């Protein structure tokens, strides 16, 4: 059996949910340290999850020989420099979304990763919910057929108090609003299932709170496979839901409405005929669930590192996600259809920040 990966988690906010995920992987990983600049918060998290060590700076973790992986759960504007520091220190790195602030940064990290000989995994834990994995399973078996249309809705509620955290709601530190920090997972699911986009037209506005960044957006997409997609996100919905609906030639897949775990069961799969429905039901009876969400992504990460195979979420996946973010912001500001993919010659390659506000 492979030796358990030794993990240090940076950040005691969402980082506590990461620790919970790592803790489910008995024999695959162990969390040895939590890094938190707020000493009281660090101790609280360490006590809650029986983490043996609390440190106050990333440098403390970088110097430790007993840490294999550093899991960054820090504000977005810190990610680029922190990732480079971890790779330079000879450690693998896991990093929360949004990974970095531009496509140029993603491409620079691809070079840094290759040079370091270590691995970098962006976080997209929603990919590993059992409901969504069942859809991927049916697609892989060839039961879904041609994709026609999909919708993704992110209807959440964020009140003014949410933005009391100093770095939130500002272009310079949060790097974006609802499109970047909230709907990014639900939009990634679209790419995960249907592949890359061909073009997009979007609108993004600020209506719910008095902040710099957007809190409502809609977008219309055409995918490279010809499917059409509608995206919507608001942070002004008292009834919080997340919803996906995929229409294929042979079936329709509908997610549950749980706002923060809608990739998990139950999903509904409706076949185009009784015969197809029986094939779907027979296939799903053989579906073998693995860990899901954070534990699901981390478990697959451990397996990939041990085998030297492709990571469950790659830098290319993060680039696809941030390419979509860049296109949405570009389309919204310019009022124009944006064609994809975006290359290094695109005007927003080095920054998607609105040019009138950057």
For each residue, the residues with C-beta under 8 A, 3 or more apart:
1: 27
2: 28 302 306
3:
4: 27 28 29 30
5: 28 29 30 68 69 92 302 305
6: 29 30 32 66 67 68 69
7: 22 29 30 31 32 67 68 69 70 71
8: 31 32 33 34 35 55 61 64 67 69 70 71
9: 15 18 19 22 31 33 34 35 51 70 71 73
10: 15 35 36 58 61 70 71 72 73 74 82
11: 14 15 35 36 72 73 74 96
12: 15 16 34 36 38 41 42 44 45 73
13: 16 73
14: 11 17 18 73 96
15: 9 10 11 12 18 19 34 36 45 71 73
16: 12 13 19 20 45 48 49
17: 14 20 21 294
18: 9 14 15 21 22 71 73 94 96 294 298
19: 9 15 16 22 23 31 34 45 49 51
20: 16 17 23 24 49 294 295
21: 17 18 24 25 125 293 294 295 297 298
22: 7 9 18 19 25 29 30 31 71 294 295 298
23: 19 20 31 49
24: 20 21 291 295 299
25: 21 22 28 29 291 295 298 299 302
26:
27: 1 4
28: 2 4 5 25 298 299 302 303
29: 4 5 6 7 22 25 69 298 302
30: 4 5 6 7 22
31: 7 8 9 19 22 23 34 49 51
32: 6 7 8 51 52 53 66 67
33: 8 9 51 52 53 54 55 61 64 67
34: 8 9 12 15 19 31 42 45 46 49 51 53 54 55
35: 8 9 10 11 42 54 55 56 57 58 60 61
36: 10 11 12 15 39 41 42 45 54 56
37: 56 57
38: 12 41 42
39: 36 42 43 54 56
40: 43 44
41: 12 36 38 44 45
42: 12 34 35 36 38 39 45 46 54 55 56
43: 39 40 46 47 54
44: 12 40 41 47 48
45: 12 15 16 19 34 36 41 42 48 49 51
46: 34 42 43 49 50 51 52 53 54
47: 43 44 50
48: 16 44 45
49: 16 19 20 23 31 34 45 46
50: 46 47
51: 9 19 31 32 33 34 45 46 54
52: 32 33 46
53: 32 33 34 46
54: 33 34 35 36 39 42 43 46 51
55: 8 33 34 35 42 60 61
56: 35 36 37 39 42 60
57: 35 37 60 61
58: 10 35 61 62 70 82 85 86
59: 62 63
60: 35 55 56 57 63 64
61: 8 10 33 35 55 57 58 64 67 70
62: 58 59 70 85 86 89 91
63: 59 60 89
64: 8 33 60 61 67
65:
66: 6 32
67: 6 7 8 32 33 61 64 70 91
68: 5 6 7 91 92
69: 5 6 7 8 29 91 92 93 94
70: 7 8 9 10 58 61 62 67 86 91 92 93 94
71: 7 8 9 10 15 18 22 93 94 95
72: 10 11 78 79 82 83 86 93 94 95 96
73: 9 10 11 12 13 14 15 18 96
74: 10 11 78 79 82 96
75: 78 167 173 174
76: 79 97 98 100 101 173 174 175 180 181
77: 101 167 172 173 174 175
78: 72 74 75 81 82
79: 72 74 76 82 83 95 96 98 99 100 101
80: 83 84 100 101 105 108 109
81: 78 84 85
82: 10 58 72 74 78 79 85 86 95
83: 72 79 80 86 87 93 95 99 100 109 112 120
84: 80 81 87 88 109 112
85: 58 62 81 82 88 89
86: 58 62 70 72 82 83 89 91 92 93 118
87: 83 84 90 91 93 112 113 115 116 118 120
88: 84 85 112 116
89: 62 63 85 86
90: 87 116 117 118
91: 62 67 68 69 70 86 87 118
92: 5 68 69 70 86 118 119 120 121 305
93: 69 70 71 72 83 86 87 118 119 120 121
94: 18 69 70 71 72 120 121 122 123 298 301
95: 71 72 79 82 83 99 120 121 122 123
96: 11 14 18 72 73 74 79 123
97: 76 122 123 124 181 184 185 318 321
98: 76 79 101 175 176 180 181 184 321 322 325
99: 79 83 95 105 106 109 122 315 318 321 322
100: 76 79 80 83 105 106 109 322
101: 76 77 79 80 98 105 175 351 352
102: 105 106 322 326 348 349 350 351 352
103: 106 107 319 322 323 326 342 344 346 348 349 350
104: 107 108 344 349 350 351
105: 80 99 100 101 102 108 109
106: 99 100 102 103 109 110 315 318 319 322
107: 103 104 110 111 319 344
108: 80 104 105 111 112
109: 80 83 84 99 100 105 106 112 113 120 315
110: 106 107 113 114 315
111: 107 108 114 115
112: 83 84 87 88 108 109 115 116
113: 87 109 110 116 118 119 120 315
114: 110 111
115: 87 111 112
116: 87 88 90 112 113
117: 90
118: 86 87 90 91 92 93 113
119: 92 93 113 304 305 311
120: 83 87 92 93 94 95 109 113 315
121: 92 93 94 95 297 301 311 312 313 314
122: 94 95 97 99 313 314 315 317 318 321
123: 94 95 96 97 294 297 313
124: 97 127 185 188 192 297 313 317 318 321
125: 21 128 185 293 294 296 297
126: 129 132 185 186 188 189 261 262 263 293
127: 124 132 188 189 192 263 296 297 312 313
128: 125 132 133 263 290 291 292 293 296 297 300 312
129: 126 132 133 261 262 263 264 265 292 293 296
130: 133 134 263 264 265 289 292
131: 134 135 255 256 262 263 264 265 266 267
132: 126 127 128 129 135 136 189 192 193 244 255 263 264 267
133: 128 129 130 136 137 287 289 290 292
134: 130 131 137 138 265 267 269 284 287
135: 131 132 138 139 144 193 246 253 267 269
136: 132 133 139 140 192 193
137: 133 134 140 141 283 284 287
138: 134 135 141 143 144 251 253 269 280 283 284
139: 135 136 142 143 144 193
140: 136 137
141: 137 138 283
142: 139 145
143: 138 139 250 251 276 279 280 283
144: 135 138 139 147 248 249 250 251 253
145: 142 248 249 250 251
146: 225 226 248 249
147: 144 150 193 194 223 225 226 227 246 247 248
148: 227 228 247 248 249
149: 227 228 229 230 246 247
150: 147 190 193 194 227 228 229 230 244 245 246 247
151: 229 230 231 232 243 244 245
152: 183 186 187 189 190 229 230 231 232 243 244
153: 186 232 233 241 242 243 244
154: 178 182 183 186 232 233 234 242
155: 232 233 234 237 239 240 241 242 243 259
156: 182 233 234 235 237 240 242 259
157: 235 236 237 238 240
158: 162 163 182 208 209 215 235
159: 162 209
160: 163 164 209 210
161: 164
162: 158 159 165 168 209
163: 158 160 168 169 209 211
164: 160 161 168
165: 162 168
166: 173
167: 75 77 170 173 174
168: 162 163 164 165 173 174 211
169: 163 174 177 209 211 212 213
170: 167 173 174 211 212 213
171: 174 175 176 212 213 353 354 357 358
172: 77 175
173: 75 76 77 166 167 168 170
174: 75 76 77 167 168 169 170 171 177 180 181 213
175: 76 77 98 101 171 172 180 181 353
176: 98 171 179 180 181 213 214 325 329 352
177: 169 174 180 181 182 204 206 211 213 214 215 235
178: 154 181 182 183 204 213 214 215 216 217 233 234 235
179: 176 182 183 184 187 204 214 217 233 325 328 329
180: 76 98 174 175 176 177 184 213 325
181: 76 97 98 174 175 176 177 178 184
182: 154 156 158 177 178 179 233 235
183: 152 154 178 179 186 187 217 231 233
184: 97 98 179 180 181 187 188 321 325
185: 97 124 125 126 188 189
186: 126 152 153 154 183 189 190 231 233 242 244 262
187: 152 179 183 184 190 191 231 321 324
188: 124 126 127 184 185 191 192 317 320 321
189: 126 127 132 152 185 186 192 193 244 263
190: 150 152 186 187 193 194 221 229 231 244
191: 187 188 194 195 196 197 317 320 321 324
192: 124 127 132 136 188 189 317
193: 132 135 136 139 147 150 189 190 246
194: 147 150 190 191 223 225 227 229 246
195: 191 223 224 225
196: 191 223 224 320 340 341
197: 191 200 221 222 223 224 229 324 327 340
198: 221 222 223 224 339 340
199: 221 222 337 338 339 340
200: 197 219 220 221 222 324 327 328 331 337 338 340
201: 219 220 331 336 337 338
202: 217 218 219 220 231 327 328 329 331 332 338
203: 217 218 219 331 332
204: 177 178 179 214 216 217 328 329 332
205: 214 215 216 217 332
206: 177 209 211 212 213 214 215 216
207: 215 216 236
208: 158 215 216 234 235 236
209: 158 159 160 162 163 169 206 215 235
210: 160
211: 163 168 169 170 177 206 215
212: 169 170 171 206 357
213: 169 170 171 174 176 177 178 180 206
214: 176 177 178 179 204 205 206 217 332
215: 158 177 178 205 206 207 208 209 211 234 235 236
216: 178 204 205 206 207 208 233 234 235 236
217: 178 179 183 202 203 204 205 214 231 232 233 234 328 332
218: 202 203 230 231 232 233
219: 200 201 202 203 230 231 232 328 331
220: 200 201 202 228 229 230 231
221: 190 197 198 199 200 228 229 230 231
222: 197 198 199 200 226 227 228 229
223: 147 194 195 196 197 198 226 227 228 229
224: 195 196 197 198
225: 146 147 194 195
226: 146 147 222 223
227: 147 148 149 150 194 222 223
228: 148 149 150 220 221 222 223
229: 149 150 151 152 190 194 197 220 221 222 223
230: 149 150 151 152 218 219 220 221
231: 151 152 183 186 187 190 202 217 218 219 220 221
232: 151 152 153 154 155 217 218 219
233: 153 154 155 156 178 179 182 183 186 216 217 218
234: 154 155 156 178 208 215 216 217 237
235: 156 157 158 177 178 182 208 209 215 216
236: 157 207 208 215 216
237: 155 156 157 234 240 241
238: 157
239: 155
240: 155 156 157 237 259
241: 153 155 237 257 258 259 262
242: 153 154 155 156 186 255 257 258 259 260 262
243: 151 152 153 155 254 255 257 262
244: 132 150 151 152 153 186 189 190 253 254 255 262 263
245: 150 151 252 253 254 255
246: 135 147 149 150 193 194 252 253
247: 147 148 149 150 252
248: 144 145 146 147 148 251 252 253
249: 144 145 146 148 272
250: 143 144 145 271 272 276
251: 138 143 144 145 248 269 270 271 272 276 280
252: 245 246 247 248 268 269 270
253: 135 138 144 244 245 246 248 267 268 269
254: 243 244 245 267 268 269 270
255: 131 132 242 243 244 245 262 263 267
256: 131 262 264 265 266 267
257: 241 242 243 262
258: 241 242 261 262 264
259: 155 156 240 241 242 262
260: 242
261: 126 129 258 264 293
262: 126 129 131 186 241 242 243 244 255 256 257 258 259
263: 126 127 128 129 130 131 132 189 244 255 292 293
264: 129 130 131 132 256 258 261 292 293
265: 129 130 131 134 256
266: 131 256
267: 131 132 134 135 253 254 255 256
268: 252 253 254
269: 134 135 138 251 252 253 254 280 284
270: 251 252 254 277
271: 250 251 274 275 276 277 278 279 280
272: 249 250 251 276
273: 276 277
274: 271 277 278
275: 271 278 279
276: 143 250 251 271 272 273 279 280
277: 270 271 273 274 280 281
278: 271 274 275 281 282
279: 143 271 275 276 282 283
280: 138 143 251 269 271 276 277 283 284
281: 277 278 284 285
282: 278 279 285 286
283: 137 138 141 143 279 280 286 287
284: 134 137 138 269 280 281 287
285: 281 282
286: 282 283
287: 133 134 137 283 284
288:
289: 130 133 292
290: 128 133 296 299 300
291: 24 25 128 295 296 298 299
292: 128 129 130 133 263 264 289 295 296
293: 21 125 126 128 129 261 263 264 296 297
294: 17 18 20 21 22 123 125 297 298
295: 20 21 22 24 25 291 292 298 299
296: 125 127 128 129 290 291 292 293 299 300
297: 21 121 123 124 125 127 128 293 294 300 301 312 313
298: 18 21 22 25 28 29 94 291 294 295 301 302
299: 24 25 28 290 291 295 296 302 303
300: 128 290 296 297 303 304 311 312
301: 94 121 297 298 304 305 311 312
302: 2 5 25 28 29 298 299 305 306
303: 28 299 300 306 307 309
304: 119 300 301 307 308 309 310 311 312
305: 5 92 119 301 302 308
306: 2 302 303
307: 303 304
308: 304 305
309: 303 304
310: 304 314
311: 119 121 300 301 304 314
312: 121 127 128 297 300 301 304
313: 121 122 123 124 127 297 317 318
314: 121 122 310 311 317 318
315: 99 106 109 110 113 120 122 318 319
316: 319 320
317: 122 124 188 191 192 313 314 320 321
318: 97 99 106 122 124 313 314 315 321 322
319: 103 106 107 315 316 322 323
320: 188 191 196 316 317 323 324
321: 97 98 99 122 124 184 187 188 191 317 318 324 325
322: 98 99 100 102 103 106 318 319 325 326 352
323: 103 319 320 326 327 340 341 342
324: 187 191 197 200 320 321 327 328 340
325: 98 176 179 180 184 321 322 328 329 352
326: 102 103 322 323 329 330 342 346 348 349 352
327: 197 200 202 323 324 330 331 338 340 342
328: 179 200 202 204 217 219 324 325 331 332
329: 176 179 202 204 325 326 332 333 348 352 353 354
330: 326 327 333 334 336 338 347 348 352
331: 200 201 202 203 219 327 328 334 335 336 337 338
332: 202 203 204 205 214 217 328 329 335
333: 329 330 354 355 356
334: 330 331 338
335: 331 332
336: 201 330 331
337: 199 200 201 331
338: 199 200 201 202 327 330 331 334 342
339: 198 199
340: 196 197 198 199 200 323 324 327
341: 196 323
342: 103 323 326 327 338 346 348 349
343: 346 349
344: 103 104 107 349
345: 349
346: 103 326 342 343 349
347: 330
348: 102 103 326 329 330 342 351 352
349: 102 103 104 326 342 343 344 345 346
350: 102 103 104
351: 101 102 104 348 358
352: 101 102 176 322 325 326 329 330 348
353: 171 175 329 357 358
354: 171 329 333 357 358
355: 333 358
356: 333
357: 171 212 353 354
358: 171 351 353 354 355
